[in-house]
Amino acid sequence: MIKTKLLLTAITFILYTSSSVAQDTPQITTKASKIELTVAGASHFADLPLRCMQREFPYKTGVTFADSTLIVNPQNYHPAFYGCFDWHSSVHGHWMLIRLLQLFPSMPRAAEIRQKLEENLTAANIATEMKIFTMPDNKSFERTYGWAWLLQLQNELLQWDDPFAKKLRDHVAPLAQQLSRMYIEYLPRLQYPIRVGEHSNLAFGLRLAFDYAEQAKDTALKQSIIQTALRFYRNDINYPLSWEPGGNDFLSPALEEADLMWRILPAADYERWLVKFLPVIADKNFNLEPGVVKDRTDGKLVHLDGLNLSRAWDLFGIARHFPANKTQLYRVANRHLTVALPNVASGNYMGEHWLASFAVYALTMQ
């Protein structure tokens, strides 16, 4: 308990002294060993996507050009999600602002956030976004990472009882439903799981999509995810966690799978499965060293800051469903937060355009 309190004190000090808002206002607080955002912290993180959600360049497209039709500025074919360097980062930047508005409706710049969300997430803009996914050469565009974040965005809007949220979710719904159908079509055709630490990680894509399916009461999508997860992961044993991370990872293949499966299996079955899959997770001295970033100007190497945040949210989820080692798992998760949070606003666009979303997700998934 003493070590946990020291960790939380360290996080408080780091965020307090690195604040881009008022220096005398802490960005996080701790309650019952949980780290929680304050209004100042929400404002600090919101500032990052606000800088880029309507900034068209630099931009990295993932679209395949079958002809010259799409050789135009990105805003022409991504009128909703053209900012923040790439499509998926723009999507989860929008998601983050929606979550923060829901949690802190009176936060600084709330009116500006609402205005920008309303400008981007129009019915017409979403209809244009949908066209990319109907093109034969782009049916795998943003599969499944961007798909998952779009469903998470809609999941957030569905949970928010507010007229503003209802308006936006009505606009976003056709694209969410389109991506749900694409998941259902794609998953049975996938012969092997995708176990990587970057965008195409299947377990991560299934996890966010599952949360949306439950909230949206999308039974067909939910059943497709359950069948896929059981097909690929139910019999996994003895995962070599010591082989992680890879040099470009921002997701942990092991922990994403473990954080997915508590959604899929009954509680007792999950605990038995987890100990077989990751025996080390039951060790009272379980430890996992945070990833180390040596160059935050490198768009790939800075992924490891995101890994530390995603490991934290995975460990929080696993801990809630594995009470036998909950305290130690929370301790390791909090250590990863301690390392990662000061680097979210590093001053370099390669990390700043996306890391705030990961930080907010980690801090609000405990």
N, C-alpha and C positions, 0 to 999 in steps of 0.2 A: 504493500500500500504506500509506503514511503517513497519507493522508486516511482510509482505511478504519479504521485503528487509532484515530485521533482520534474518529471517529464512534462506534465501539464503546465507547471510554472515556467519551464523553459520555452514552451510554445507561446505562452502569453507574453513573455518578455520579447521574444523574437518578433512577433506580429506587432506588438505595441511600439517597438522602436523602428520598425520598417514601414509604418503607416504612411500612405499617400494622402490621408485625410488628416483631421486634427491630431496633433501629436499627443494630446493629453487624453485621447479616447481609445481604449483598448478595442481591438478588432475581434477578439474572442473572449469567451468567459467559460468557466468550468462549473458544471453542476453534477454532483454525484459521479465524479470521474468521467463525465462526458464533456467533450469540447464543443461549444456552441458558438455560432456566429453572433456578433452584435450588429446593430444597425450600421455602425462604422465599418465593420468587416464586410457587410453586404455591399456597402457603397464602394469600398476599396476594390472588391472583386468585380462589381458591375462596371466599373470604369474601363476595364480591359476590353470586353466585347463592344462596349459603346464606342470605343475608338475605331473599331474596324468593321462593324456590321454593315455599314454603308460605304465602306472603302473598297473600291474595286481592285486595286493593285497594291502590292504584288499578288498574283493569283496563280494557283496551280490547278489546272483542269484535269479531270479524270475521264473526260468525254472522248469517245472515239469519233473521228470525223470521217464519215462515209463519202462526203463530198464537201464542197466549199460553203454549204449553207450555214454552218456553225462557225465559220471563221469570222467572227464578230466579237465585240466586247462581251465578257461573261454575263453582264447584266441583261443581255438580250435573251439568253436562254435559261438563266438562273435569276429571275427578277426578285425572288424572295431571298435566296441564299447565295448571293454573289460576293459577300464580304468575307473578311477574316481568313484570307489565303486560300481556302478550299471549301468545298461544299459541306462536308461533314462538320468542319470546325464552325462554320457559320450556323449550321443547324443546332449544334449543342451550345453555341453561344446564345442563340435565341431561347433554347430551353432554360439555360441558367438564369437569364433575365426574368423569365416567367416564374421560375421557382422563387427567386428572390422577391419579386413583387408580391407573390402569394404569402410569403413569410413575413415580409416587411413592407406592407402597403404604403406606409408613410415615409419610406426611405428617401434620402436625397436623390434628386433627379428622377423621381418616380414618374412625373408627368412626361418628361423627355423619353423615358423608356417606353411608356405606353404609346406615345406618338410614333416612335420608330418601329415598334412591333406592329402597330396598325398600318403603317406605311408599307412595310415589307410583306406582311401576311394577309394580303388581300385575296379575295376569291380568284381574281384574274391572274395574279402572280402565281398562285398555286396551280391553276390550270395550265399555265405555261411550263411550270416545273414538271408537271406530269408527262409532258410530251417526250422528254428525254428518255424516260423509262419505257416508252412504247416503241422506241427505235430498235430494230433488230440488232444493230451493232452495240447497243448500250443497255441490253437487258441485265448485264452484270454490273452496271454502274453503281458504285457505292455498296455493293453486296459484301457482307451483311452489316458492316459497321455504320455506314450512313443510314441505311434502312432502320437499324435499331435506334439510332438517336432521333430520327424523325418520329418513330413510334413513341419514344420516351417523351418527346415534346408534346405529342398529342395526349399521352397519359397524364402529363402534368396539367394540361388544360382541362381534361375530363375531371380531375380531382378538385378543381378550383370553382367554387360556387360563387361566381361573379359574372355580371352581364358582359363585361369586357372579355372574359375568358370564353364565355359561351359563343360570342361573336367570332373569336379567333378559331375556336375548335370547329365551328361549322365550316369555316374557310379551309382549314387543314384536313378535315375529315376525308375528302375524296382521295388525297394523296396517301393518307394513312391506310385507307381501305385498299388502295391499289398495291401498296407495298405488302400488306397482309396477304393478298392473293398471290403475289410473287413469291413470298416465303413458302406458302402452301404448295405452289407449283415446284419450287426449287428443292426443298428439303428431301422429298422422297427420291430425287435423282442423285443426291449426293451419296457417293459410295463410301467415302472415308471421312472421318472428322478432320477439321483443319486446326491443328494444334501449333499455333504460332503466337508470337508476342506482339503482333501488330494488327492492322485493321481487319484482316480477314479471319481473325480468331472466331471460331464458330460458337464456342460456349458464351462469350460475351454477347454476340449477336442474338443468341437464343434467350439469354437472361433478360435483356431489356425488352425484347419482343414479348416474352412471357408476361412480364409485368403489365404491359399495355393490353395484352389479350385478356387478362383477368379484369382489368379496369373497364375495358370496352365491352366485356362479355362476348368476345370474339371466340366462340367455342371451337370453331374449325381451326383457327390458328393455334389456340392453346393445345388442342389434341395433336396437331402436327408437331409442335415443339416437344411435347411429352414423348411421343413415339420416337422422335429423332434422338432425344437425349438418352432414352433407355437403350436404343439401338447402339449408340456409339460409346456410352460411358458406364453403363450399369456394371459391366464386368471388369472395369479397370482396377488394377491393383499395383501397389509398390511403385508409384510414380517417383522418379529420381529428382526431387525438388532441388537438390544440390547442383543440378545442371543448369539451373536458371540463375541470373537472367542472361539472355542474349544481348549483344551489344546495342541493338536498336529497339529493344523491347519497351513498350509502355503498358503492356498487359502481361500478367502471369498466366501462362496456359494452365498450370496446375490449380491456382487459386480461383481463376475464373470458372473452371469446371466445378470445383468444390462449392463455389457460391451459387452456381446454377442448380446443383442437384438437390439442395434442401427445398427448392421449389417443386421438385419433381417427385421425390420419395416421401413416404410417411416418416414421421420423426424418428421412430426407433430404427427403421430401415436405413435412414440417412446416417445415423450415428455409426451403425455397423459398416456401412459402405465407406464412410469417410476414413475410418481407422484402417481399412484394407487398402484404400486408394492412397492415403498419405499417412502411413504409420507414425511419422515424426510429429504429426499434429497433436498427438495425445501426450507427448513428452512434456512434463511440467517445466522443463528448462528449454522448451522450444524457442529457437531464435532464427532470425532471418535478417541478414545484413542488408540495409538499404542500398539501392543502386547509387553509383557514383558518376556524376557528370563532370567531364573535364573540359568541355567546350560548349557553352550555351548559345553560341552563334551558329552551331551546326544543327540543322533541323532534325537530323536523325539521332545524334548523340544526346540531345536534350530530351528525347523520349524517356530517358531514365528518370527524369523528374516526374513525369506522368506515371511511370511504373510505381514509384513510391506511393503516389496518391491512390492508384487503383489497387495496389496491395492492401492499403489501409481499408478501403471500402469492402474488399473481399473478406478480409479478416474480421471486420465488424459483423458482416453477415454470417460467416461461419461460426463465430463465437456465440452469437445469439441462438444458434441451433446445435451447439456442442458444449453444453454447460460443464462437462467434465474438465475442460481446460479453458474456460471462458476468460478468466483473469489474465492468464499469460498471453492469450491471443490478442486481447485488448492492449496489453502492454506493448507487444510487438507492433501492432497497428499504430499506436500513438507515437512510437519512435519513428515510424516512417513519416507520419505527419510532421513531426518535429524537424526532420531533415528537409522535407519537401516544401512546406508552406513559405519559407522565406524566399524561395526561388521562383514563385509563381510570377511575381512582377520583377523580372530580372533586368528589365530595360532593353531586352532584345526581342524583336518581333517573332523570331522562330519559336519561342516558347510562349510568349505572352498572348498570342492569338488563340490559344486553346487551353492552357493550363488552368485558368481560372475556373472553367467548367468542371474540370476534374477535382479541383479543390472544393468547390461547393458541393459536388456530388458526394465526395468523401465525408465532408463535415456534416451533411444532412442525411446520411444513411446509417447513422450509428444506432 
